Structure formats: structure tokens, C-alpha cells
Amino acid sequence: MCGLPNNPTSKVESAATMKAVVITTPGGPEVLKLQEVEDPEVKYDDVLIKVEATALNRADTLQRQGKYPPPQGESEYPGLECSGTILSVGKNVSRWKVGDQVCALISGGGYAEKVAVPAGQVLPIPPGVSLKDAASFPEVACTVWSTVFMTSKLSSGETFLIHGGSSGIGTFAIQIAKYFGVKVFVTAGSEEKLKACKDLGADVGINYKTEDFVARIKEETGGKGVDVILDNVGGPYFEKNLESLGIGGRLFIIGLMGGVKAEANISLLLAKRLTVQAAGLRTRSIEKKAEIVSDVEKNVWPAIAQGKVKPVVYKYFPLSEAGEAHKLMETSTHIGKVLLLA
């Protein structure tokens, strides 16, 4: 429920406010404060969602530091996905109605009690998944599906290397790749994380702190290399990724956690006919996001409904403890997703 406004006599204000996590100034986790703010504006093509839960993504920590501002015109509050109940619908919206339980891909604003979302970015809650846990799916599902499946065309019988296998992206990617008959390799930084990846279906786990992942990939594939790599590290892994790919291999870069600069032997691209692509999701057009969300509902939601892809949630925090949740994410000790409950 919204708290009372400072001026209890102002009925207009009380009807149009909510609590949201505000980045009070760029900085560490302590700059995140739960404050009373104005309700979001609901456009004709939007739905207004009463947020049940939102999930943390690395982009949120970058936004908090002032390194990743929201796209122009989008909410200034962090949060790229949510689940909840529809409170109202814009006049152009036909599919959704008040009271529907949904989850959604958003460009910002998830760390709040309410969020306005273009109707094309809204998904039904998958059967068998709780309303709060459904918040763990939209960003990871849309990221993984739009990159390695829609673009890199990962398909049954191929081999797939996921860097950061125990992350939110990684734990989802393992499960959906196994569902489609792919052999999965993962890197992670501890035996505990590798065990979690194996439990989710990963075929080969590589501890990047103690092993050379290129050598291990070559060994496990009989010298061939893998077909597709999903990378969130960036610069330091660029040449190693090229070395790990087989003929016709595809590298998709979705993060730069290790840095932006790389030096590489690009003759590997020629010799092995490699493809290198990269993309973010947040800055894509509303039309493109709607296309991705529709494809995810058609291809990924059945796997979740069958129990083949499950939410992997490490910990829940109340919205008021968003700073503590960010501290946890920045230790990288978590496995899967960290959720905030509104």
C-alpha cells in the first residue's frame, strides 16, 4: 500500500503517489532510498501494474553508479522486469484486463509499487510459477532468446558455452538450451557454483579460476570447439572466445564485466568463418521488444509450463532493502536471481 503523503489534506496527491526506490545520487548501494514519488503516467498502449516483485540485474548496479542511464522518456527508477497485477489499461489495450496477473519486460521503474508498461511487453504468469517468482523470468528469457536463439540460431545437437553459468542469465540459459537438445558448457568461479550449474543440466563445468577454459573446451570437443558462446565478460575473453569456437561458430556478447578493450588475432574469424555479435535489450524499440516478448511466450513459456525451466531465486529482499540486495549482487556470491518484493 502507498504511504500517506506529507500533506494528508491533499486528496489528489494521496491518490497519485507510490513508493519507489530512488537513486539519490550516483554511488554505492547506500544511495538507494525508498521514497514517496508520483505515480507513473499510463499511455494509451500501456498497462499499469501493481508490482508484486522485481528482480535485480547487473544493469541496475551500473545505473546506480551513473554509468547506465535509462533511455530517454523512460522511468528514472531502476528495475528491468517485474511481476504483479494489472490495475488499469490504456484505451488501445485489448489483450489485458484489470485483475490479470502478469509479468513484464520494462525499460526501468520496476523498483516501485506500480509501473506502466507497453502492453506488448507483458506476459502471462507461466503455469506452476508463483506470482513473485515470475519476476525472475522476463529479462533473462528475452535476453537469452533474442541473442542465442533468434540471432545466433542455436539449435538441437549443437554445443553452447555460457560464461557466468551461475548468474541469472546463466541459470536460465542452461535450462532452456537443454530443453532444446543442446550440449551445455559453463564457466563459473567456484565448485559450489559449478555444482548448481550441473544440477540444472549443464554437461561440462569449468572453473575459470583454476582451469584454462580454451584448453578444456578443445579437450571436451575433440579439438573442434563449440558452436555458440554467450559472453558477459567482454574484452579479456574476446580472443579466448574466438579460440574456443568451432568452424562457423557464433559469439554473442551481452556484457562487458571484464572490460571493453581487447587484442585479438582476427585471422581466426576468417579461418573459422566466425560471427561476432553484441546487443543490449533495454535500448531496443517498443516494436522490437514486443516481437521478442511474443517469441518468448511462444517458445519459452511452454518449457516453463512443463517444469523443464524453473525459476532459480537465491534470495528475496523487501523493496526498502534494495541497497542490501545490491551489495549481495556485487559480491557475486549468489546463484540465480535476487528479487525485491514490493
Phi, psi and chi 1 to 4 in degrees:
 res  aa     phi    psi   chi1   chi2   chi3   chi4
   1 MET       -  148.6  -69.4  -67.2  -68.6      -
   2 CYS   -70.8  144.9  -66.8      -      -      -
   3 GLY   -75.7  167.5      -      -      -      -
   4 LEU   -74.5  145.6  -71.0  170.0      -      -
   5 PRO   -69.6  167.6   26.9  -33.6      -      -
   6 ASN   -63.2  -32.9  -65.5  -30.0      -      -
   7 ASN  -108.4   93.8  175.4    7.0      -      -
   8 PRO   -65.1  -14.5   19.0  -26.3      -      -
   9 THR   -81.1  -13.2   60.6      -      -      -
  10 SER   -87.8   95.0  169.9      -      -      -
  11 LYS   -66.9  -36.1  -71.6 -175.6 -179.2  172.8
  12 VAL   -61.5  -45.0  173.5      -      -      -
  13 GLU   -63.4  -44.3 -173.3 -174.7  -11.0      -
  14 SER   -65.1  -30.2   66.7      -      -      -
  15 ALA   -78.6  -15.7      -      -      -      -
  16 ALA  -123.4   27.2      -      -      -      -
  17 THR  -124.9  162.2   62.9      -      -      -
  18 MET  -152.9  173.6   63.4  171.6 -176.1      -
  19 LYS   -98.2  141.0  -72.2 -164.2  171.6   72.0
  20 ALA  -146.0  155.3      -      -      -      -
  21 VAL   -84.3  118.4  174.3      -      -      -
  22 VAL  -104.5  137.0  176.3      -      -      -
  23 ILE   -84.5   98.3  -59.5  167.8      -      -
  24 THR   -68.4  -29.5   52.6      -      -      -
  25 THR  -165.1  150.4 -176.4      -      -      -
  26 PRO   -59.3  135.5  -22.9   33.0      -      -
  27 GLY   167.3 -152.4      -      -      -      -
  28 GLY   -78.8 -178.1      -      -      -      -
  29 PRO   -56.3  -26.3  -25.6   33.6      -      -
  30 GLU   -68.4  -14.4   69.7  -76.7   -8.7      -
  31 VAL   -78.5   -8.6  -54.4      -      -      -
  32 LEU   -81.6  119.9  -61.3  174.5      -      -
  33 LYS  -130.9  135.7  -56.8  -71.1 -176.8 -164.8
  34 LEU   -79.6  120.1 -168.4   63.4      -      -
  35 GLN  -134.4  162.8  -63.9 -177.6   -5.5      -
  36 GLU   -81.3  127.0 -161.8   85.5   21.7      -
  37 VAL  -136.9  171.3  -59.6      -      -      -
  38 GLU   -72.8  148.8  -74.4 -175.1   13.3      -
  39 ASP   -59.9  151.9  -88.9    9.6      -      -
  40 PRO   -69.5  152.8   19.2  -25.5      -      -
  41 GLU   -78.9  133.8  177.7 -165.5  -10.3      -
  42 VAL  -105.2  115.0 -175.6      -      -      -
  43 LYS   -85.8  171.9  -61.6  173.3 -175.9  154.7
  44 TYR   -58.3  -30.8  -71.7  161.6      -      -
  45 ASP   -99.0   10.6  -64.5  -47.6      -      -
  46 ASP  -101.9  162.8  -71.0   -8.2      -      -
  47 VAL  -119.2  150.1  -57.4      -      -      -
  48 LEU  -101.7  123.6 -178.5   66.4      -      -
  49 ILE  -109.0  130.7  -62.8  174.0      -      -
  50 LYS   -81.0  112.4  178.8 -177.6 -175.1  -62.8
  51 VAL   -73.2  128.5  175.8      -      -      -
  52 GLU   -90.0  -46.3  175.4   81.6    8.9      -
  53 ALA  -153.2  155.9      -      -      -      -
  54 THR  -133.5  164.8 -174.7      -      -      -
  55 ALA  -122.8  148.7      -      -      -      -
  56 LEU   -78.9  144.3  -90.8   65.1      -      -
  57 ASN  -134.1  154.7  -70.9  -80.4      -      -
  58 ARG   -54.2  -34.2  -72.4  -81.7  171.1 -169.7
  59 ALA   -57.7  -32.1      -      -      -      -
  60 ASP   -64.4  -39.2  -54.1  -17.6      -      -
  61 THR   -69.8  -34.5   63.4      -      -      -
  62 LEU   -69.1  -41.0  -66.4  173.7      -      -
  63 GLN   -61.5  -41.3 -178.9  173.9  -24.5      -
  64 ARG   -59.5  -34.3 -170.4 -159.5   72.6 -135.2
  65 GLN   -82.6   -3.5  -65.9  164.2   30.1      -
  66 GLY    85.1   13.3      -      -      -      -
  67 LYS  -100.1   -6.3  -63.8  174.8 -178.2  172.4
  68 TYR  -147.6   74.6 -170.5   43.5      -      -
  69 PRO   -66.4  154.2   22.6  -30.2      -      -
  70 PRO   -67.0  154.5   20.1  -28.2      -      -
  71 PRO   -58.1  152.6  -19.6   29.8      -      -
  72 GLN   -56.1  133.6 -164.6  167.4    0.8      -
  73 GLY    87.5   -6.4      -      -      -      -
  74 GLU   -94.5  167.2  -62.0  -66.0  -13.0      -
  75 SER   -57.0  141.8  171.7      -      -      -
  76 GLU   -81.7   -9.8   65.1 -163.7   87.8      -
  77 TYR   -85.8  148.5  -46.3  120.7      -      -
  78 PRO   -72.0  172.7    8.9   -5.5      -      -
  79 GLY   115.2  108.8      -      -      -      -
  80 LEU  -104.0    5.5  -59.6  177.2      -      -
  81 GLU  -161.6  157.6   56.3 -165.2  -27.2      -
  82 CYS  -160.7  169.3   72.6      -      -      -
  83 SER  -134.6  157.7   61.5      -      -      -
  84 GLY   167.1 -159.9      -      -      -      -
  85 THR  -120.2  135.6  -54.2      -      -      -
  86 ILE   -71.3  125.5  -67.2 -178.4      -      -
  87 LEU   -93.3  -35.4  -70.8  173.1      -      -
  88 SER  -157.5  160.9   66.3      -      -      -
  89 VAL  -129.9  144.5  -61.8      -      -      -
  90 GLY   -68.9  161.9      -      -      -      -
  91 LYS   -69.7  -17.0   71.1  177.2 -163.5  179.1
  92 ASN   -90.5   -1.8  -66.3  -14.9      -      -
  93 VAL   -89.6  126.3  177.0      -      -      -
  94 SER  -114.1  -31.4   56.6      -      -      -
  95 ARG   -72.1  -38.3  177.5  176.6  178.1 -175.4
  96 TRP  -103.5  152.3  -53.3  106.1      -      -
  97 LYS  -136.0  163.0   62.5 -175.5 -170.6  -58.3
  98 VAL   -57.3  133.8  172.8      -      -      -
  99 GLY    98.2  -15.0      -      -      -      -
 100 ASP   -63.5  137.5  -76.1  -13.0      -      -
 101 GLN   -93.5  125.8  -66.9 -163.6  -31.0      -
 102 VAL  -143.1  169.9  -65.1      -      -      -
 103 CYS  -131.2  164.8   55.1      -      -      -
 104 ALA  -154.5  150.6      -      -      -      -
 105 LEU   -91.9  126.6  177.1   71.8      -      -
 106 ILE  -131.7  160.7   48.4 -175.3      -      -
 107 SER   -91.8   -0.6  -62.5      -      -      -
 108 GLY   157.4  166.3      -      -      -      -
 109 GLY    95.3    4.0      -      -      -      -
 110 GLY   -70.4  -26.0      -      -      -      -
 111 TYR   -81.3   61.3  -72.2   27.3      -      -
 112 ALA  -157.2  170.3      -      -      -      -
 113 GLU   -78.5  -23.8  -68.5  178.5  -36.6      -
 114 LYS  -141.5  150.9  -59.5  172.5 -157.7  166.2
 115 VAL  -148.4  140.5   65.2      -      -      -
 116 ALA   -95.8  133.4      -      -      -      -
 117 VAL  -135.8  135.7 -170.9      -      -      -
 118 PRO   -56.6  134.5  -24.7   34.5      -      -
 119 ALA   -57.9  -29.3      -      -      -      -
 120 GLY   -71.2   -9.3      -      -      -      -
 121 GLN  -104.1   12.5  -69.0  164.8 -140.0      -
 122 VAL  -102.7  141.1  177.3      -      -      -
 123 LEU  -127.5  149.6  -71.7  148.6      -      -
 124 PRO   -70.3  156.9   26.3  -32.3      -      -
 125 ILE   -68.6  126.5  -59.1  -61.9      -      -
 126 PRO   -63.7  142.7  -14.0   26.3      -      -
 127 PRO   -55.4  137.2  -22.8   31.6      -      -
 128 GLY    85.8   -0.2      -      -      -      -
 129 VAL  -112.9  136.1  176.4      -      -      -
 130 SER   -69.9  158.1   69.2      -      -      -
 131 LEU   -57.9  -43.5 -177.1   57.9      -      -
 132 LYS   -69.4  -42.3   66.0  179.4 -179.4  179.9
 133 ASP   -68.9  -21.8  -76.1   -6.7      -      -
 134 ALA   -62.4  -21.7      -      -      -      -
 135 ALA   -65.1  -15.5      -      -      -      -
 136 SER   -80.8   -8.6   68.9      -      -      -
 137 PHE   -97.9  -41.8  -80.5  126.7      -      -
 138 PRO   -55.8  -49.7  -28.1   37.0      -      -
 139 GLU   -67.5  -45.1  176.4   74.2   15.0      -
 140 VAL   -68.4  -41.8  -67.1      -      -      -
 141 ALA   -64.8  -44.7      -      -      -      -
 142 CYS   -69.6  -35.9  -68.8      -      -      -
 143 THR   -66.0  -52.7  -64.0      -      -      -
 144 VAL   -67.1  -43.1  172.5      -      -      -
 145 TRP   -65.5  -43.4 -171.7 -101.3      -      -
 146 SER   -71.5  -23.6   64.9      -      -      -
 147 THR   -92.9  -71.9   53.9      -      -      -
 148 VAL   -76.9  -22.9  -67.2      -      -      -
 149 PHE   -98.2  -57.4  -70.6   94.7      -      -
 150 MET   -66.4  -36.2  -70.6  173.3   79.7      -
 151 THR  -100.5  -54.0  -50.4      -      -      -
 152 SER   -82.2   -7.0  -61.4      -      -      -
 153 LYS    57.5   39.0  -51.1  -67.2 -175.3 -166.3
 154 LEU   -57.9  131.7  179.5   64.9      -      -
 155 SER  -141.1  166.7   54.9      -      -      -
 156 SER   -51.0  135.8  179.1      -      -      -
 157 GLY    90.6   -9.1      -      -      -      -
 158 GLU   -88.3  173.5  -71.8 -163.8  -52.6      -
 159 THR  -114.4  144.6   48.3      -      -      -
 160 PHE  -142.5  124.9  177.0   34.4      -      -
 161 LEU  -105.7  125.8  169.1   60.9      -      -
 162 ILE  -112.3  117.7  -55.7  160.6      -      -
 163 HIS   -82.7  139.1  -71.1  -57.5      -      -
 164 GLY    70.2   52.4      -      -      -      -
 165 GLY   -62.6  -22.6      -      -      -      -
 166 SER   -94.0    1.1   61.2      -      -      -
 167 SER   -74.3  174.9   65.9      -      -      -
 168 GLY   -58.2  -46.7      -      -      -      -
 169 ILE   -61.6  -47.0  -68.1  -85.9      -      -
 170 GLY   -62.5  -46.6      -      -      -      -
 171 THR   -65.4  -31.9   52.2      -      -      -
 172 PHE   -73.2  -45.7  173.3   83.0      -      -
 173 ALA   -60.8  -39.4      -      -      -      -
 174 ILE   -56.8  -50.7  -68.2  165.7      -      -
 175 GLN   -66.4  -44.3  -64.1 -179.9   83.2      -
 176 ILE   -71.9  -33.5 -164.0   66.5      -      -
 177 ALA   -66.5  -43.1      -      -      -      -
 178 LYS   -62.8  -37.8  -68.3  -51.3  -62.1  178.2
 179 TYR   -57.9  -36.0  176.1   77.5      -      -
 180 PHE   -94.0   14.2  -76.0  105.6      -      -
 181 GLY    78.9   33.3      -      -      -      -
 182 VAL  -103.6  144.9  170.6      -      -      -
 183 LYS   -85.2  125.4 -176.1  171.9 -176.2 -178.2
 184 VAL  -111.3  128.4  174.2      -      -      -
 185 PHE  -112.0  140.8  -61.0   73.5      -      -
 186 VAL  -133.7  151.6  -63.0      -      -      -
 187 THR  -109.9  145.7   60.9      -      -      -
 188 ALA  -157.2  166.9      -      -      -      -
 189 GLY  -101.1    7.3      -      -      -      -
 190 SER  -152.8  160.1   73.5      -      -      -
 191 GLU   -66.2  -34.6  -65.4  -49.0  -50.8      -
 192 GLU   -61.1  -44.2 -178.6 -162.6    4.2      -
 193 LYS   -67.0  -40.5  -71.5 -179.1  175.8 -178.8
 194 LEU   -65.0  -37.0  -71.0  172.6      -      -
 195 LYS   -63.4  -42.8 -178.4 -176.4 -177.7  -55.9
 196 ALA   -60.3  -40.8      -      -      -      -
 197 CYS   -64.0  -42.9  -66.6      -      -      -
 198 LYS   -62.7  -41.4  -73.5  -78.5 -171.7   74.4
 199 ASP   -61.9  -28.8  -70.0  -14.0      -      -
 200 LEU   -83.9   -7.7  -70.2  168.3      -      -
 201 GLY   121.2   -3.5      -      -      -      -
 202 ALA   -59.6  137.6      -      -      -      -
 203 ASP   -83.5  -38.2  -62.5  -76.5      -      -
 204 VAL  -134.5  126.3  177.4      -      -      -
 205 GLY  -111.4  134.8      -      -      -      -
 206 ILE  -125.7  121.8  -56.4  165.3      -      -
 207 ASN   -82.6  106.1 -172.9  -29.2      -      -
 208 TYR   -68.0  -15.3   67.8   82.6      -      -
 209 LYS   -81.2  -24.0  -69.1 -177.5  178.1  171.4
 210 THR  -118.8  -10.0   59.1      -      -      -
 211 GLU  -129.2  153.7  -69.6 -175.7   85.6      -
 212 ASP   -86.6  110.8  173.4    2.6      -      -
 213 PHE   -67.0  -28.1   73.6   80.6      -      -
 214 VAL   -63.7  -48.6 -178.9      -      -      -
 215 ALA   -61.0  -42.5      -      -      -      -
 216 ARG   -66.8  -40.3 -175.0   77.1 -171.3  -79.3
 217 ILE   -62.2  -44.7  -69.1  -75.4      -      -
 218 LYS   -60.4  -44.2  -68.2  -81.4  175.1   66.5
 219 GLU   -62.7  -45.4  178.5 -168.2  -35.2      -
 220 GLU   -73.8  -21.7  -64.9  -79.3   -9.5      -
 221 THR  -109.0   14.3   59.3      -      -      -
 222 GLY    62.3   34.2      -      -      -      -
 223 GLY    85.7   -6.7      -      -      -      -
 224 LYS   -74.9  -40.4  -77.9 -172.8 -176.2  169.7
 225 GLY    92.6  172.2      -      -      -      -
 226 VAL   -96.0  165.6  -66.0      -      -      -
 227 ASP   -83.8  -40.5  -64.6  -57.4      -      -
 228 VAL  -138.0  141.6  175.0      -      -      -
 229 ILE  -126.2  134.1  -61.2  175.9      -      -
 230 LEU  -108.4  117.6 -176.8   62.0      -      -
 231 ASP  -122.5  131.8  176.3   49.1      -      -
 232 ASN  -115.2    7.7   60.8   -5.8      -      -
 233 VAL   -93.7  -42.7  176.0      -      -      -
 234 GLY    88.4 -131.0      -      -      -      -
 235 GLY   -43.7  -58.6      -      -      -      -
 236 PRO   -61.7  -22.6  -18.6   28.1      -      -
 237 TYR   -99.1   -3.1  -85.4   15.3      -      -
 238 PHE   -58.5  -55.7 -172.4   66.9      -      -
 239 GLU   -66.7  -39.4 -177.5  159.3   28.9      -
 240 LYS   -60.5  -38.0  -68.7  179.2  177.2 -179.1
 241 ASN   -64.2  -43.2  -77.1  -29.0      -      -
 242 LEU   -60.7  -39.4  -59.7 -175.1      -      -
 243 GLU   -68.1  -28.1  -69.2  171.1    0.2      -
 244 SER   -83.9  -13.4  -59.9      -      -      -
 245 LEU   -84.1  148.3  -75.0  166.4      -      -
 246 GLY   -89.8 -176.0      -      -      -      -
 247 ILE   -58.6  131.5  -57.5  -66.2      -      -
 248 GLY    73.6   16.4      -      -      -      -
 249 GLY   -72.4  157.5      -      -      -      -
 250 ARG  -127.6  125.8  -68.2   90.3   75.4 -162.4
 251 LEU  -106.2  125.9  166.6   61.9      -      -
 252 PHE  -118.8  121.6 -149.2  109.3      -      -
 253 ILE  -101.4  123.5  -60.4  167.6      -      -
 254 ILE  -121.3    0.9   56.9  163.4      -      -
 255 GLY  -158.8  161.8      -      -      -      -
 256 LEU  -132.3   42.4  -57.0  164.7      -      -
 257 MET   -62.2  -25.9  -74.6  175.3   64.6      -
 258 GLY   -92.9  -10.6      -      -      -      -
 259 GLY   131.9  165.7      -      -      -      -
 260 VAL  -102.3  -12.1  -62.1      -      -      -
 261 LYS  -100.3  142.9  -63.7 -126.5  168.0   99.5
 262 ALA  -146.4  147.9      -      -      -      -
 263 GLU  -121.4  129.2 -171.6  170.0  -47.5      -
 264 ALA  -145.1  153.7      -      -      -      -
 265 ASN   -84.5   97.6  173.3    5.8      -      -
 266 ILE   -77.1   -3.0   60.9  171.4      -      -
 267 SER   -63.2  -23.0   70.2      -      -      -
 268 LEU   -61.4  -35.3  -69.1  166.7      -      -
 269 LEU   -60.9  -43.9  -66.9  166.8      -      -
 270 LEU   -69.7  -50.8  -71.3  169.9      -      -
 271 ALA   -61.9  -36.1      -      -      -      -
 272 LYS  -106.6    5.7  -63.3 -159.4  -86.4 -172.9
 273 ARG    52.5   53.2  -59.6 -172.0  -65.0  -79.1
 274 LEU   -87.4  154.8  -56.7 -179.9      -      -
 275 THR  -119.6  130.8  -57.8      -      -      -
 276 VAL  -119.1  125.1  178.4      -      -      -
 277 GLN  -134.9  161.2  -69.9  176.6  -68.4      -
 278 ALA  -150.8  151.4      -      -      -      -
 279 ALA  -165.4  151.7      -      -      -      -
 280 GLY  -108.7  166.2      -      -      -      -
 281 LEU  -103.9  -36.4 -169.8   55.9      -      -
 282 ARG   -60.4  -36.4 -171.2 -177.4 -162.9 -178.2
 283 THR   -90.3    2.8   54.4      -      -      -
 284 ARG   -72.0  159.0  -64.4 -151.7 -170.9 -179.4
 285 SER   -67.7  159.7   68.3      -      -      -
 286 ILE   -58.5  -39.0  -73.1  175.9      -      -
 287 GLU   -64.7  -42.9  -65.5   75.4   19.8      -
 288 LYS   -67.9  -41.5 -172.8   64.0 -172.2  175.4
 289 LYS   -61.6  -40.6  -75.6  180.0 -175.3  166.7
 290 ALA   -62.6  -37.8      -      -      -      -
 291 GLU   -65.5  -43.5 -179.9 -168.2  -32.0      -
 292 ILE   -64.3  -46.2  -68.2  167.0      -      -
 293 VAL   -60.5  -41.3  165.7      -      -      -
 294 SER   -62.9  -42.7  174.2      -      -      -
 295 ASP   -65.0  -38.0 -133.5   42.6      -      -
 296 VAL   -65.1  -43.5  162.6      -      -      -
 297 GLU   -61.4  -39.2 -176.1  175.4   -2.5      -
 298 LYS   -73.0  -38.1 -169.7  167.6   35.2  179.7
 299 ASN  -105.4  -31.6  -65.2  -73.5      -      -
 300 VAL   -97.7  -40.3  174.8      -      -      -
 301 TRP   -57.8  -37.5 -105.8 -134.8      -      -
 302 PRO   -61.1  -35.4  -25.8   35.4      -      -
 303 ALA   -66.1  -38.3      -      -      -      -
 304 ILE   -68.7  -43.1  -59.7  171.7      -      -
 305 ALA   -60.6  -32.5      -      -      -      -
 306 GLN   -81.9   -2.3  -69.1  167.2   38.5      -
 307 GLY    77.4   11.6      -      -      -      -
 308 LYS   -82.9  -22.6  -57.2  -67.7 -172.4 -173.6
 309 VAL  -125.4  120.1  174.8      -      -      -
 310 LYS  -115.8  152.8  -65.0 -176.8  167.1   73.2
 311 PRO   -66.2  138.8   16.5  -21.0      -      -
 312 VAL  -118.1   99.7 -179.5      -      -      -
 313 VAL  -112.8  123.2  179.0      -      -      -
 314 TYR   -84.0  -43.1 -175.0   73.7      -      -
 315 LYS  -160.2  150.4 -165.9  166.1 -177.6 -176.0
 316 TYR  -111.0  139.8  -54.3   91.8      -      -
 317 PHE  -128.3  150.4  -70.9   87.6      -      -
 318 PRO   -70.9  157.6   22.3  -27.7      -      -
 319 LEU   -54.8  -34.6 -148.9   48.5      -      -
 320 SER   -66.5  -15.7   58.0      -      -      -
 321 GLU  -109.2   32.3  -67.7  177.8   19.9      -
 322 ALA   -56.9  -36.1      -      -      -      -
 323 GLY   -61.6  -42.6      -      -      -      -
 324 GLU   -64.1  -38.8  -68.8  -56.4  -49.5      -
 325 ALA   -63.2  -40.3      -      -      -      -
 326 HIS   -65.0  -39.5  -86.1 -132.4      -      -
 327 LYS   -59.4  -43.6  -78.1 -178.8 -166.5  168.8
 328 LEU   -61.1  -47.6  170.8   63.1      -      -
 329 MET   -59.6  -38.3  173.9  163.0  -96.7      -
 330 GLU   -75.8  -11.8  -70.8  177.1  -26.8      -
 331 THR   -80.8  -18.1   65.5      -      -      -
 332 SER    58.2   26.6  -71.1      -      -      -
 333 THR   -88.5  -12.9   53.1      -      -      -
 334 HIS   -75.1  158.9   62.7  -70.3      -      -
 335 ILE  -124.6  117.6  -68.1  166.6      -      -
 336 GLY    90.1 -144.0      -      -      -      -
 337 LYS  -103.1  152.9  -62.6  -74.0  -77.8 -170.1
 338 VAL  -113.4  126.2  177.6      -      -      -
 339 LEU  -111.7  149.5  -59.9 -167.8      -      -
 340 LEU  -111.8  132.2  -64.3  175.7      -      -
 341 LEU  -103.4  125.2  -56.1  180.0      -      -
 342 ALA   -81.1      -      -      -      -      -
